[in-house]
C-alpha cells in the first residue's frame, strides 16, 4: 500500500478503483486488482 499526497492519481490507475473513508483516513481500494491500494492521512 502506498501513502500518497494526492489520491486522484491513484484513482485513475484503474477503472475499478474506489475511494473509501475509514477511521479518518482515506483509502483507494480495488477489488479486481488488490495491488492498487493507497492511503492518505
PDBQT receptor file of N, H, CA, C and O in Angstrom, charges set to zero:
ATOM      1  N   UNK A   1       0.844  -1.194   0.000  1.00  0.00    +0.000 N 
ATOM      2  CA  UNK A   1       0.000   0.000   0.000  1.00  0.00    +0.000 C 
ATOM      3  C   UNK A   1       0.877   1.240   0.000  1.00  0.00    +0.000 C 
ATOM      4  O   UNK A   1       1.845   1.329   0.755  1.00  0.00    +0.000 OA
ATOM      5  N   UNK A   2       0.534   2.186  -0.844  1.00  0.00    +0.000 N 
ATOM      6  H   UNK A   2      -0.252   2.114  -1.457  1.00  0.00    +0.000 HD
ATOM      7  CA  UNK A   2       1.300   3.425  -0.923  1.00  0.00    +0.000 C 
ATOM      8  C   UNK A   2       0.608   4.519  -0.118  1.00  0.00    +0.000 C 
ATOM      9  O   UNK A   2      -0.621   4.570  -0.057  1.00  0.00    +0.000 OA
ATOM     10  N   UNK A   3       1.398   5.388   0.496  1.00  0.00    +0.000 N 
ATOM     11  H   UNK A   3       2.396   5.346   0.446  1.00  0.00    +0.000 HD
ATOM     12  CA  UNK A   3       0.880   6.572   1.173  1.00  0.00    +0.000 C 
ATOM     13  C   UNK A   3       1.173   7.759   0.260  1.00  0.00    +0.000 C 
ATOM     14  O   UNK A   3       2.332   8.077  -0.007  1.00  0.00    +0.000 OA
ATOM     15  N   UNK A   4       0.113   8.407  -0.215  1.00  0.00    +0.000 N 
ATOM     16  H   UNK A   4      -0.828   8.148   0.002  1.00  0.00    +0.000 HD
ATOM     17  CA  UNK A   4       0.252   9.433  -1.245  1.00  0.00    +0.000 C 
ATOM     18  C   UNK A   4      -0.258  10.777  -0.767  1.00  0.00    +0.000 C 
ATOM     19  O   UNK A   4      -1.097  10.862   0.130  1.00  0.00    +0.000 OA
ATOM     20  N   UNK A   5       0.271  11.840  -1.392  1.00  0.00    +0.000 N 
ATOM     21  H   UNK A   5       0.953  11.772  -2.121  1.00  0.00    +0.000 HD
ATOM     22  CA  UNK A   5      -0.243  13.182  -1.122  1.00  0.00    +0.000 C 
ATOM     23  C   UNK A   5      -1.546  13.406  -1.872  1.00  0.00    +0.000 C 
ATOM     24  O   UNK A   5      -2.464  14.052  -1.367  1.00  0.00    +0.000 OA
ATOM     25  N   UNK A   6      -1.616  12.865  -3.086  1.00  0.00    +0.000 N 
ATOM     26  H   UNK A   6      -0.870  12.340  -3.496  1.00  0.00    +0.000 HD
ATOM     27  CA  UNK A   6      -2.821  13.049  -3.894  1.00  0.00    +0.000 C 
ATOM     28  C   UNK A   6      -3.366  11.688  -4.290  1.00  0.00    +0.000 C 
ATOM     29  O   UNK A   6      -2.660  10.882  -4.897  1.00  0.00    +0.000 OA
ATOM     30  N   UNK A   7      -4.619  11.434  -3.948  1.00  0.00    +0.000 N 
ATOM     31  H   UNK A   7      -5.193  12.088  -3.455  1.00  0.00    +0.000 HD
ATOM     32  CA  UNK A   7      -5.224  10.156  -4.295  1.00  0.00    +0.000 C 
ATOM     33  C   UNK A   7      -5.895  10.197  -5.660  1.00  0.00    +0.000 C 
ATOM     34  O   UNK A   7      -6.356   9.168  -6.154  1.00  0.00    +0.000 OA
ATOM     35  N   UNK A   8      -5.954  11.364  -6.266  1.00  0.00    +0.000 N 
ATOM     36  H   UNK A   8      -5.580  12.199  -5.865  1.00  0.00    +0.000 HD
ATOM     37  CA  UNK A   8      -6.586  11.460  -7.582  1.00  0.00    +0.000 C 
ATOM     38  C   UNK A   8      -5.807  10.659  -8.615  1.00  0.00    +0.000 C 
ATOM     39  O   UNK A   8      -6.395  10.018  -9.486  1.00  0.00    +0.000 OA
ATOM     40  N   UNK A   9      -4.476  10.698  -8.514  1.00  0.00    +0.000 N 
ATOM     41  H   UNK A   9      -3.998  11.219  -7.806  1.00  0.00    +0.000 HD
ATOM     42  CA  UNK A   9      -3.651   9.923  -9.449  1.00  0.00    +0.000 C 
ATOM     43  C   UNK A   9      -3.823   8.426  -9.218  1.00  0.00    +0.000 C 
ATOM     44  O   UNK A   9      -3.795   7.641 -10.166  1.00  0.00    +0.000 OA
ATOM     45  N   UNK A  10      -4.001   8.028  -7.948  1.00  0.00    +0.000 N 
ATOM     46  H   UNK A  10      -4.023   8.666  -7.178  1.00  0.00    +0.000 HD
ATOM     47  CA  UNK A  10      -4.167   6.610  -7.643  1.00  0.00    +0.000 C 
ATOM     48  C   UNK A  10      -5.511   6.092  -8.147  1.00  0.00    +0.000 C 
ATOM     49  O   UNK A  10      -5.630   4.938  -8.559  1.00  0.00    +0.000 OA
ATOM     50  N   UNK A  11      -6.513   6.955  -8.110  1.00  0.00    +0.000 N 
ATOM     51  H   UNK A  11      -6.416   7.892  -7.776  1.00  0.00    +0.000 HD
ATOM     52  CA  UNK A  11      -7.844   6.531  -8.556  1.00  0.00    +0.000 C 
ATOM     53  C   UNK A  11      -7.863   6.323 -10.070  1.00  0.00    +0.000 C 
ATOM     54  O   UNK A  11      -8.622   5.491 -10.568  1.00  0.00    +0.000 OA
ATOM     55  N   UNK A  12      -7.048   7.060 -10.798  1.00  0.00    +0.000 N 
ATOM     56  H   UNK A  12      -6.432   7.736 -10.394  1.00  0.00    +0.000 HD
ATOM     57  CA  UNK A  12      -7.044   6.950 -12.253  1.00  0.00    +0.000 C 
ATOM     58  C   UNK A  12      -6.258   5.747 -12.767  1.00  0.00    +0.000 C 
ATOM     59  O   UNK A  12      -6.234   5.493 -13.971  1.00  0.00    +0.000 OA
ATOM     60  N   UNK A  13      -5.615   5.004 -11.862  1.00  0.00    +0.000 N 
ATOM     61  H   UNK A  13      -5.635   5.211 -10.883  1.00  0.00    +0.000 HD
ATOM     62  CA  UNK A  13      -4.800   3.874 -12.316  1.00  0.00    +0.000 C 
ATOM     63  C   UNK A  13      -5.650   2.748 -12.900  1.00  0.00    +0.000 C 
ATOM     64  O   UNK A  13      -5.187   2.014 -13.773  1.00  0.00    +0.000 OA
ATOM     65  N   UNK A  14      -6.891   2.607 -12.427  1.00  0.00    +0.000 N 
ATOM     66  H   UNK A  14      -7.267   3.203 -11.718  1.00  0.00    +0.000 HD
ATOM     67  CA  UNK A  14      -7.741   1.518 -12.901  1.00  0.00    +0.000 C 
ATOM     68  C   UNK A  14      -9.197   1.933 -12.814  1.00  0.00    +0.000 C 
ATOM     69  O   UNK A  14      -9.555   2.818 -12.037  1.00  0.00    +0.000 OA
ATOM     70  N   UNK A  15     -10.038   1.288 -13.620  1.00  0.00    +0.000 N 
ATOM     71  H   UNK A  15      -9.747   0.570 -14.251  1.00  0.00    +0.000 HD
ATOM     72  CA  UNK A  15     -11.466   1.653 -13.651  1.00  0.00    +0.000 C 
ATOM     73  C   UNK A  15     -12.185   1.267 -12.367  1.00  0.00    +0.000 C 
ATOM     74  O   UNK A  15     -13.124   1.947 -11.951  1.00  0.00    +0.000 OA
ATOM     75  N   UNK A  16     -11.748   0.171 -11.730  1.00  0.00    +0.000 N 
ATOM     76  H   UNK A  16     -10.986  -0.381 -12.068  1.00  0.00    +0.000 HD
ATOM     77  CA  UNK A  16     -12.484  -0.354 -10.586  1.00  0.00    +0.000 C 
ATOM     78  C   UNK A  16     -11.969   0.175  -9.250  1.00  0.00    +0.000 C 
ATOM     79  O   UNK A  16     -12.297  -0.384  -8.204  1.00  0.00    +0.000 OA
ATOM     80  N   UNK A  17     -11.170   1.242  -9.266  1.00  0.00    +0.000 N 
ATOM     81  H   UNK A  17     -10.904   1.697 -10.116  1.00  0.00    +0.000 HD
ATOM     82  CA  UNK A  17     -10.685   1.835  -8.017  1.00  0.00    +0.000 C 
ATOM     83  C   UNK A  17     -11.804   2.613  -7.328  1.00  0.00    +0.000 C 
ATOM     84  O   UNK A  17     -12.583   3.305  -7.983  1.00  0.00    +0.000 OA
ATOM     85  N   UNK A  18     -11.877   2.495  -6.012  1.00  0.00    +0.000 N 
ATOM     86  H   UNK A  18     -11.244   1.932  -5.480  1.00  0.00    +0.000 HD
ATOM     87  CA  UNK A  18     -12.880   3.198  -5.221  1.00  0.00    +0.000 C 
ATOM     88  C   UNK A  18     -12.186   3.948  -4.097  1.00  0.00    +0.000 C 
ATOM     89  O   UNK A  18     -11.187   3.482  -3.549  1.00  0.00    +0.000 OA
ATOM     90  N   UNK A  19     -12.729   5.125  -3.757  1.00  0.00    +0.000 N 
ATOM     91  H   UNK A  19     -13.540   5.503  -4.203  1.00  0.00    +0.000 HD
ATOM     92  CA  UNK A  19     -12.215   5.895  -2.625  1.00  0.00    +0.000 C 
ATOM     93  C   UNK A  19     -13.133   5.660  -1.423  1.00  0.00    +0.000 C 
ATOM     94  O   UNK A  19     -14.347   5.842  -1.509  1.00  0.00    +0.000 OA
ATOM     95  N   UNK A  20     -12.531   5.252  -0.303  1.00  0.00    +0.000 N 
ATOM     96  H   UNK A  20     -11.544   5.104  -0.233  1.00  0.00    +0.000 HD
ATOM     97  CA  UNK A  20     -13.280   4.885   0.895  1.00  0.00    +0.000 C 
ATOM     98  C   UNK A  20     -12.682   5.612   2.085  1.00  0.00    +0.000 C 
ATOM     99  O   UNK A  20     -11.462   5.732   2.198  1.00  0.00    +0.000 OA
ATOM    100  N   UNK A  21     -13.557   6.108   2.992  1.00  0.00    +0.000 N 
ATOM    101  H   UNK A  21     -14.548   6.011   2.900  1.00  0.00    +0.000 HD
ATOM    102  CA  UNK A  21     -13.080   6.741   4.230  1.00  0.00    +0.000 C 
ATOM    103  C   UNK A  21     -13.246   5.776   5.387  1.00  0.00    +0.000 C 
ATOM    104  O   UNK A  21     -14.346   5.288   5.647  1.00  0.00    +0.000 OA
ATOM    105  N   UNK A  22     -12.146   5.501   6.087  1.00  0.00    +0.000 N 
ATOM    106  H   UNK A  22     -11.253   5.897   5.876  1.00  0.00    +0.000 HD
ATOM    107  CA  UNK A  22     -12.195   4.623   7.256  1.00  0.00    +0.000 C 
ATOM    108  C   UNK A  22     -11.313   5.207   8.353  1.00  0.00    +0.000 C 
ATOM    109  O   UNK A  22     -10.131   5.475   8.136  1.00  0.00    +0.000 OA
ATOM    110  N   UNK A  23     -11.895   5.400   9.525  1.00  0.00    +0.000 N 
ATOM    111  H   UNK A  23     -12.855   5.183   9.701  1.00  0.00    +0.000 HD
ATOM    112  CA  UNK A  23     -11.173   5.875  10.718  1.00  0.00    +0.000 C 
ATOM    113  C   UNK A  23     -10.383   7.149  10.458  1.00  0.00    +0.000 C 
ATOM    114  O   UNK A  23      -9.246   7.288  10.909  1.00  0.00    +0.000 OA
ATOM    115  N   UNK A  24     -11.000   8.088   9.717  1.00  0.00    +0.000 N 
ATOM    116  H   UNK A  24     -11.923   7.975   9.350  1.00  0.00    +0.000 HD
ATOM    117  CA  UNK A  24     -10.351   9.366   9.456  1.00  0.00    +0.000 C 
ATOM    118  C   UNK A  24      -9.289   9.329   8.376  1.00  0.00    +0.000 C 
ATOM    119  O   UNK A  24      -8.676  10.354   8.078  1.00  0.00    +0.000 OA
ATOM    120  N   UNK A  25      -9.062   8.168   7.787  1.00  0.00    +0.000 N 
ATOM    121  H   UNK A  25      -9.560   7.336   8.029  1.00  0.00    +0.000 HD
ATOM    122  CA  UNK A  25      -8.099   8.051   6.695  1.00  0.00    +0.000 C 
ATOM    123  C   UNK A  25      -8.857   7.775   5.409  1.00  0.00    +0.000 C 
ATOM    124  O   UNK A  25      -9.950   7.208   5.424  1.00  0.00    +0.000 OA
ATOM    125  N   UNK A  26      -8.265   8.183   4.305  1.00  0.00    +0.000 N 
ATOM    126  H   UNK A  26      -7.378   8.643   4.293  1.00  0.00    +0.000 HD
ATOM    127  CA  UNK A  26      -8.888   7.974   3.004  1.00  0.00    +0.000 C 
ATOM    128  C   UNK A  26      -8.087   6.903   2.273  1.00  0.00    +0.000 C 
ATOM    129  O   UNK A  26      -6.865   6.993   2.160  1.00  0.00    +0.000 OA
ATOM    130  N   UNK A  27      -8.789   5.890   1.778  1.00  0.00    +0.000 N 
ATOM    131  H   UNK A  27      -9.783   5.816   1.869  1.00  0.00    +0.000 HD
ATOM    132  CA  UNK A  27      -8.143   4.771   1.104  1.00  0.00    +0.000 C 
ATOM    133  C   UNK A  27      -8.624   4.668  -0.327  1.00  0.00    +0.000 C 
ATOM    134  O   UNK A  27      -9.768   5.002  -0.632  1.00  0.00    +0.000 OA
ATOM    135  N   UNK A  28      -7.743   4.201  -1.211  1.00  0.00    +0.000 N 
ATOM    136  H   UNK A  28      -6.813   3.930  -0.963  1.00  0.00    +0.000 HD
ATOM    137  CA  UNK A  28      -8.142   3.764  -2.540  1.00  0.00    +0.000 C 
ATOM    138  C   UNK A  28      -8.029   2.248  -2.532  1.00  0.00    +0.000 C 
ATOM    139  O   UNK A  28      -6.952   1.702  -2.293  1.00  0.00    +0.000 OA
ATOM    140  N   UNK A  29      -9.150   1.565  -2.796  1.00  0.00    +0.000 N 
ATOM    141  H   UNK A  29     -10.024   2.009  -2.990  1.00  0.00    +0.000 HD
ATOM    142  CA  UNK A  29      -9.145   0.109  -2.812  1.00  0.00    +0.000 C 
ATOM    143  C   UNK A  29      -9.617  -0.364  -4.171  1.00  0.00    +0.000 C 
ATOM    144  O   UNK A  29     -10.330   0.339  -4.887  1.00  0.00    +0.000 OA
ATOM    145  N   UNK A  30      -9.203  -1.572  -4.507  1.00  0.00    +0.000 N 
ATOM    146  H   UNK A  30      -8.624  -2.143  -3.926  1.00  0.00    +0.000 HD
ATOM    147  CA  UNK A  30      -9.550  -2.138  -5.805  1.00  0.00    +0.000 C 
ATOM    148  C   UNK A  30      -9.802  -3.626  -5.619  1.00  0.00    +0.000 C 
ATOM    149  O   UNK A  30      -8.892  -4.377  -5.269  1.00  0.00    +0.000 OA
ATOM    150  N   UNK A  31     -11.049  -4.054  -5.854  1.00  0.00    +0.000 N 
ATOM    151  H   UNK A  31     -11.788  -3.444  -6.138  1.00  0.00    +0.000 HD
ATOM    152  CA  UNK A  31     -11.384  -5.469  -5.665  1.00  0.00    +0.000 C 
ATOM    153  C   UNK A  31     -10.751  -6.342  -6.750  1.00  0.00    +0.000 C 
ATOM    154  O   UNK A  31     -10.295  -7.453  -6.478  1.00  0.00    +0.000 OA
ATOM    155  N   UNK A  32     -10.730  -5.829  -7.976  1.00  0.00    +0.000 N 
ATOM    156  H   UNK A  32     -11.100  -4.927  -8.197  1.00  0.00    +0.000 HD
ATOM    157  CA  UNK A  32     -10.235  -6.658  -9.081  1.00  0.00    +0.000 C 
ATOM    158  C   UNK A  32      -8.717  -6.784  -9.078  1.00  0.00    +0.000 C 
ATOM    159  O   UNK A  32      -8.180  -7.844  -9.398  1.00  0.00    +0.000 OA
ATOM    160  N   UNK A  33      -8.017  -5.697  -8.714  1.00  0.00    +0.000 N 
ATOM    161  H   UNK A  33      -8.453  -4.836  -8.453  1.00  0.00    +0.000 HD
ATOM    162  CA  UNK A  33      -6.558  -5.728  -8.683  1.00  0.00    +0.000 C 
ATOM    163  C   UNK A  33      -6.099  -5.217  -7.320  1.00  0.00    +0.000 C 
ATOM    164  O   UNK A  33      -5.878  -4.017  -7.159  1.00  0.00    +0.000 OA
ATOM    165  N   UNK A  34      -5.952  -6.105  -6.336  1.00  0.00    +0.000 N 
ATOM    166  H   UNK A  34      -6.132  -7.080  -6.467  1.00  0.00    +0.000 HD
ATOM    167  CA  UNK A  34      -5.672  -5.658  -4.958  1.00  0.00    +0.000 C 
ATOM    168  C   UNK A  34      -4.310  -4.987  -4.774  1.00  0.00    +0.000 C 
ATOM    169  O   UNK A  34      -4.038  -4.431  -3.710  1.00  0.00    +0.000 OA
ATOM    170  N   UNK A  35      -3.450  -5.033  -5.799  1.00  0.00    +0.000 N 
ATOM    171  H   UNK A  35      -3.672  -5.484  -6.664  1.00  0.00    +0.000 HD
ATOM    172  CA  UNK A  35      -2.160  -4.352  -5.660  1.00  0.00    +0.000 C 
ATOM    173  C   UNK A  35      -2.306  -2.841  -5.705  1.00  0.00    +0.000 C 
ATOM    174  O   UNK A  35      -1.433  -2.127  -5.213  1.00  0.00    +0.000 OA
ATOM    175  N   UNK A  36      -3.381  -2.340  -6.279  1.00  0.00    +0.000 N 
ATOM    176  H   UNK A  36      -4.090  -2.920  -6.680  1.00  0.00    +0.000 HD
ATOM    177  CA  UNK A  36      -3.559  -0.885  -6.448  1.00  0.00    +0.000 C 
ATOM    178  C   UNK A  36      -4.246  -0.302  -5.219  1.00  0.00    +0.000 C 
ATOM    179  O   UNK A  36      -5.372   0.188  -5.292  1.00  0.00    +0.000 OA
ATOM    180  N   UNK A  37      -3.541  -0.365  -4.082  1.00  0.00    +0.000 N 
ATOM    181  H   UNK A  37      -2.626  -0.763  -4.023  1.00  0.00    +0.000 HD
ATOM    182  CA  UNK A  37      -4.087   0.191  -2.862  1.00  0.00    +0.000 C 
ATOM    183  C   UNK A  37      -3.277   1.418  -2.488  1.00  0.00    +0.000 C 
ATOM    184  O   UNK A  37      -2.069   1.473  -2.719  1.00  0.00    +0.000 OA
ATOM    185  N   UNK A  38      -3.965   2.422  -1.898  1.00  0.00    +0.000 N 
ATOM    186  H   UNK A  38      -4.946   2.378  -1.710  1.00  0.00    +0.000 HD
ATOM    187  CA  UNK A  38      -3.254   3.616  -1.458  1.00  0.00    +0.000 C 
ATOM    188  C   UNK A  38      -3.975   4.190  -0.245  1.00  0.00    +0.000 C 
ATOM    189  O   UNK A  38      -5.157   3.935  -0.014  1.00  0.00    +0.000 OA
ATOM    190  N   UNK A  39      -3.213   4.981   0.527  1.00  0.00    +0.000 N 
ATOM    191  H   UNK A  39      -2.253   5.188   0.340  1.00  0.00    +0.000 HD
ATOM    192  CA  UNK A  39      -3.777   5.574   1.751  1.00  0.00    +0.000 C 
ATOM    193  C   UNK A  39      -3.334   7.016   1.826  1.00  0.00    +0.000 C 
ATOM    194  O   UNK A  39      -2.258   7.386   1.357  1.00  0.00    +0.000 OA
ATOM    195  N   UNK A  40      -4.195   7.827   2.432  1.00  0.00    +0.000 N 
ATOM    196  H   UNK A  40      -5.070   7.527   2.814  1.00  0.00    +0.000 HD
ATOM    197  CA  UNK A  40      -3.857   9.243   2.661  1.00  0.00    +0.000 C 
ATOM    198  C   UNK A  40      -4.299   9.614   4.066  1.00  0.00    +0.000 C 
ATOM    199  O   UNK A  40      -5.399   9.258   4.487  1.00  0.00    +0.000 OA
ATOM    200  N   UNK A  41      -3.438  10.336   4.800  1.00  0.00    +0.000 N 
ATOM    201  H   UNK A  41      -2.545  10.626   4.458  1.00  0.00    +0.000 HD
ATOM    202  CA  UNK A  41      -3.800  10.782   6.138  1.00  0.00    +0.000 C 
ATOM    203  C   UNK A  41      -3.314   9.873   7.238  1.00  0.00    +0.000 C 
ATOM    204  O   UNK A  41      -3.557  10.143   8.415  1.00  0.00    +0.000 OA
TER     205      UNK A  41
